[in-house]
Amino acid sequence: MPYDVAVVGLGAMGSMTALELARRGRRVIGFDRHRPPHALGSSHGKSRIIREAYFEHPMYVPLVQRAYAKWRALEQASERRLLVPCGGLMIGPPQGSLVAGARRSAELHGLAYEELPPEDARRRWPMFRLAPDEVALFEPRAGVVLPEAAIDAALELAIGSGLEAHFDEPVVAWDRSDPIRIRTAAGEYHARRIVLALGPWMTSPLPGIRLPLEVARQLVFWYDTSEQRSALGPDRMPVFLWEWSPSRYIYGFPDLGDGVKLAIHHEGRTTPPDTVSRAVGDGEDEEIRSVMRTRAPSLLGAGRRDASVCLYTNTPDQDFILGAHPEDARAVLVSPCSGHGFKFAPAIGEVVADWIDGRRSALDVGPLGLSRFPPGAAAG
């Protein structure tokens, strides 16, 4: 008897989708080439920013608002801490892409925010040194999601609701037979529907389609701020994004016990996901240190404590791919990526489960479908 749904990839998006489907009584089988949560894809790093005044585009605001509610529900159901509220700062020129974009989303959706000049921002958050031509837009509801704990909680609840999880079992092929046939390194399975939530492995060949995706090696760093932890913890320091040069961004987190975390958003070099260099050289954070020495030197603390490689799976416009396979509606493509997708995971799981249940989602994700790309960029 075929499964109702096969979910391929059990990271952030796959785990939340599997949980939604299993809770709705669907017979669900899930596969992952590793054992999540793991540090080999895009769903790790100890902390992820969640923010509501979305500078990328106002269309994301309803999706992240739904995600907030779903994260809280997951916290309650799992009895785990998954969110750390601390507020968030968008720093840069008042008409730069970051601050102007965040302001636009806040005003269109009636979100609470404050916009502060440099001297007021410095008094309130003394770790940041804004330039005279910069402002700080503060979003009170922003904070941190704990990614590994979130995925672990979702999978535990999903398995408890009936998910048949196959870890360390990569899917090597699937075809559009009826039912869909799925081959793994260990066997063959059949399902009426398939959800592809492969993260960076969405760049591998898929039946009947070629997705316009490119994987980039992104680096994140932690700095030893143990001597200043009381001043740089989440009760004193917000998460932040800083447009330090036109459309170039550094982002950071307060010290949650592992040091302050800093990274450059995008700009990583293109890489195949299976052969990415995971060793981080001593000088690979030089640009971050150079930028932050004049803007927030205390965040560099006593020096680099740790580093990690994360994979961004980027679309040409840096928006997500979310929708049906153009040649087979039984297959759903879930690639909310381009380095800003994690925060949306439980809401996206709900959207996908609604589609599979034949319901119209209350959230408008139509602009994220493949149809926005020229046919040559999307179909193989």
C-alpha positions in Angstrom: 0.0 0.0 0.0 1.5 3.4 -1.0 2.2 6.1 1.6 0.1 9.2 1.3 3.1 11.4 1.2 6.9 11.0 1.0 8.9 13.9 2.4 12.5 14.0 1.0 14.7 16.0 3.2 14.0 16.4 6.9 15.8 19.6 7.8 13.8 22.8 8.7 11.2 22.7 5.9 10.9 18.9 5.7 10.6 18.3 9.4 7.8 20.9 9.8 5.9 19.7 6.7 6.1 16.1 8.0 4.9 17.2 11.4 1.9 19.0 9.9 1.0 16.0 7.7 1.4 13.4 10.4 -0.8 15.4 12.8 -3.5 15.5 10.1 -3.6 11.7 10.0 -1.7 11.3 6.7 0.5 8.2 6.3 3.9 9.9 5.9 7.4 8.5 5.2 10.4 10.8 5.4 14.0 10.4 4.2 17.2 12.3 4.9 20.7 11.5 3.6 22.0 12.3 7.1 20.6 12.3 10.6 19.0 15.7 11.4 19.6 18.0 13.0 23.1 18.0 11.4 25.6 20.6 10.3 26.0 19.6 6.7 23.3 21.7 5.0 21.5 24.9 5.9 19.6 24.2 9.1 22.3 24.5 11.8 24.4 27.2 13.4 22.9 27.4 17.0 20.9 30.5 16.2 18.8 32.1 13.4 17.2 35.5 13.3 13.5 35.9 13.2 12.2 39.4 12.2 8.9 40.8 11.2 9.6 44.1 9.4 11.0 42.2 6.4 13.3 44.4 4.3 13.4 41.9 1.4 9.7 42.4 0.5 6.4 43.2 2.4 4.9 40.0 1.0 6.8 38.0 3.6 5.3 39.7 6.6 2.1 37.6 6.8 4.1 34.5 6.4 6.5 35.3 9.3 3.6 36.4 11.5 2.0 33.0 11.0 5.4 31.5 11.7 5.6 33.3 15.1 2.4 31.7 16.2 3.5 28.3 14.9 6.9 28.6 16.7 5.1 29.3 20.0 2.8 26.4 19.5 5.8 24.1 18.8 7.5 25.4 22.0 4.4 24.5 24.0 3.9 21.1 22.4 7.6 20.1 22.7 8.1 21.8 26.1 11.4 23.2 24.8 12.7 26.7 24.5 12.9 27.5 20.7 12.6 31.3 20.7 14.8 33.9 22.4 13.2 37.4 22.3 15.7 40.3 22.2 14.5 42.7 19.6 16.3 43.5 16.3 18.1 46.4 14.8 18.3 47.3 11.1 21.3 49.7 10.7 22.3 51.7 7.7 21.6 54.8 5.6 17.9 55.9 6.1 17.2 55.3 2.4 19.4 52.3 2.0 17.9 48.9 0.9 17.9 47.6 4.5 16.3 50.4 6.6 14.0 51.7 3.8 12.8 48.1 3.1 12.2 47.4 6.7 10.4 50.7 7.2 8.2 50.0 4.1 7.1 46.6 5.5 6.5 48.0 8.9 4.3 50.8 7.6 2.4 48.7 5.1 1.5 46.1 7.8 1.1 48.4 10.8 4.1 46.9 12.7 5.6 48.6 15.7 9.1 50.1 15.2 11.3 52.9 16.2 13.8 54.8 14.1 16.7 56.3 16.0 19.5 58.6 15.0 23.1 57.6 15.8 23.4 59.3 19.2 20.2 57.8 20.5 21.1 54.4 19.3 24.5 54.6 20.9 23.0 55.6 24.3 20.5 52.7 24.1 22.9 50.1 22.7 26.4 51.2 23.5 28.0 48.3 21.7 27.1 49.9 18.3 28.8 52.9 16.8 26.7 54.3 14.0 28.1 56.7 11.4 26.6 60.2 11.3 24.7 59.3 8.1 23.2 56.1 9.5 20.1 55.3 11.5 18.9 52.3 13.5 15.4 50.9 13.0 14.4 48.8 16.0 11.9 46.1 15.7 10.7 44.9 19.2 9.4 41.5 18.2 12.6 40.3 16.5 14.7 37.6 18.2 16.4 34.3 17.8 15.2 30.8 16.8 17.3 27.9 18.0 17.6 25.7 14.8 18.9 22.4 16.0 16.4 22.3 18.9 13.6 23.3 16.6 14.2 20.5 14.1 14.7 17.9 16.9 11.4 19.0 18.5 9.5 18.8 15.2 10.9 15.4 14.3 10.2 14.0 17.7 6.6 15.2 17.6 6.2 14.0 14.0 7.4 10.5 14.8 5.1 10.5 17.8 2.3 11.3 15.4 3.1 8.5 13.0 5.9 9.7 10.7 8.1 6.8 9.5 11.5 8.4 9.5 14.4 7.0 7.5 17.6 8.7 8.5 21.0 8.1 6.8 19.1 6.9 3.8 19.6 9.1 0.7 17.0 9.1 -2.1 18.8 8.2 -5.2 15.9 8.5 -7.7 12.2 9.0 -8.0 9.9 8.8 -11.0 6.5 10.1 -12.0 4.8 6.7 -12.1 1.4 6.1 -10.4 2.0 5.9 -7.5 5.3 7.7 -7.4 8.2 5.3 -7.1 11.1 6.3 -4.8 14.4 4.5 -4.7 16.9 4.9 -1.9 20.2 3.3 -1.0 18.2 0.8 1.0 15.1 0.0 -1.0 12.1 1.0 -3.0 9.0 2.8 -1.7 5.7 4.2 -3.2 3.7 7.3 -2.4 0.8 9.2 -3.8 2.5 12.6 -3.3 6.1 13.7 -2.8 7.5 16.8 -1.1 11.0 17.7 -2.1 12.7 19.7 0.7 16.3 18.9 -0.2 18.0 22.1 0.8 21.2 22.5 -1.2 20.6 19.1 -2.8 17.7 20.7 -4.7 20.4 21.5 -7.2 20.7 17.8 -8.1 18.8 16.6 -11.3 15.1 16.2 -10.7 12.7 14.4 -13.1 11.4 16.8 -15.8 12.8 20.0 -14.3 16.0 22.0 -13.9 15.7 24.5 -11.0 17.5 27.9 -11.2 19.5 27.4 -8.0 23.1 27.9 -7.0 24.7 26.8 -3.7 27.1 29.2 -2.0 29.5 28.5 0.9 28.7 30.9 3.7 30.8 31.3 6.8 29.6 32.2 10.3 31.9 33.0 13.2 31.7 33.2 17.0 33.8 35.5 19.1 34.9 35.0 22.7 33.0 37.7 24.6 32.9 35.8 27.9 34.3 38.8 29.9 31.5 41.0 28.6 28.6 38.5 28.5 26.4 40.4 30.9 26.6 43.4 28.5 26.2 41.4 25.3 23.6 38.9 26.3 20.1 38.8 24.8 18.7 41.0 27.6 21.0 43.8 26.6 21.9 43.3 22.9 19.5 42.8 20.0 20.1 40.8 16.9 21.1 43.1 14.1 21.6 43.5 10.3 24.0 46.3 9.2 24.2 47.6 5.7 27.8 48.7 5.9 28.1 49.3 2.2 25.4 49.6 -0.5 23.4 46.3 -0.5 26.2 44.6 1.6 25.1 43.3 5.0 26.7 41.9 8.2 24.4 40.3 10.7 24.9 39.3 14.3 23.5 37.8 17.5 24.0 38.4 21.2 26.0 36.1 23.2 23.8 33.1 24.0 26.6 31.2 25.8 28.8 30.5 22.8 30.1 34.0 22.1 28.7 36.7 19.8 28.0 35.3 16.3 28.7 37.3 13.2 28.5 36.7 9.5 28.3 38.4 6.1 25.0 37.9 4.3 25.5 36.3 0.9 28.8 36.8 -1.0 29.9 33.2 -0.5 31.6 31.4 -3.3 29.7 28.9 -5.4 30.2 25.2 -4.4 28.7 21.8 -5.0 27.0 20.7 -1.7 28.8 17.4 -1.4 32.3 18.7 -2.0 32.2 22.0 -0.1 35.3 22.9 1.8 34.3 22.7 5.5 37.7 23.8 6.9 37.7 27.5 7.7 41.0 29.3 7.4 42.4 31.7 10.0 42.0 34.7 7.7 38.5 34.0 6.4 36.9 36.4 8.9 39.2 39.3 8.1 36.5 41.3 6.3 34.1 41.0 9.2 36.8 42.0 11.7 37.8 44.9 9.5 34.2 46.2 9.3 33.3 45.7 12.9 36.5 47.2 14.4 35.1 50.7 13.8 31.4 49.9 14.2 31.2 47.4 17.1 34.7 46.4 18.3 33.4 44.9 21.6 31.6 42.2 19.6 35.0 40.8 18.5 35.9 40.2 22.1 39.1 38.3 22.8 39.1 36.9 19.3 37.6 34.1 17.2 36.2 31.2 19.2 34.6 29.0 16.5 33.5 29.0 12.9 31.1 27.0 10.7 30.2 26.5 7.1 26.5 27.0 6.1 25.1 26.5 2.6 22.9 29.1 1.0 20.8 27.7 -1.9 20.1 30.8 -3.9 17.6 31.7 -6.6 18.4 34.5 -9.1 16.1 36.9 -7.3 16.8 35.6 -3.8 13.2 34.8 -3.2 12.0 31.3 -2.5 10.8 28.5 -4.8 7.6 27.1 -3.4 5.0 25.3 -5.4 4.0 22.4 -7.6 6.3 20.7 -10.1 5.3 22.3 -13.4 4.8 18.9 -15.1 3.4 16.9 -12.1 1.3 18.5 -9.4 1.7 15.5 -7.2 5.3 16.7 -6.5 5.7 19.8 -4.4 9.0 21.8 -4.5 10.0 23.4 -1.2 13.1 25.6 -1.5 12.6 28.5 0.9 16.2 29.4 0.8 18.6 32.2 -0.4 19.8 32.5 3.1 16.6 33.8 4.8 14.2 30.9 4.9 14.6 29.2 8.3 12.3 31.5 10.3 9.4 30.6 8.1 9.6 26.9 8.4 6.5 26.0 10.5 4.3 28.3 8.4 5.7 26.8 5.2 5.0 23.3 6.6 1.4 24.4 7.1 1.1 25.8 3.6 2.4 22.6 2.0 0.2 20.4 4.1 -2.8 22.5 3.1 -2.0 22.0 -0.6 -1.7 18.3 -0.1 -5.0 18.3 1.7 -6.6 20.1 -1.3 -7.2 23.3 0.7 -6.5 26.8 -0.3 -3.9 28.3 2.0 -4.7 31.4 3.8 -1.2 32.7 3.1 -0.4 34.1 -0.4 2.7 32.4 -1.6 1.8 32.6 -5.3 4.6 35.0 -6.1 7.1 32.3 -5.0 6.1 29.8 -7.7 8.4 28.8 -10.6 6.3 30.6 -13.2 8.2 33.9 -12.4 11.3 32.4 -14.1 11.7 32.1 -17.9 10.9 28.6 -19.0 14.5 27.9 -20.0 15.6 28.6 -16.5 13.2 26.2 -14.8 12.5 23.3 -17.1 14.9 20.6 -18.2 
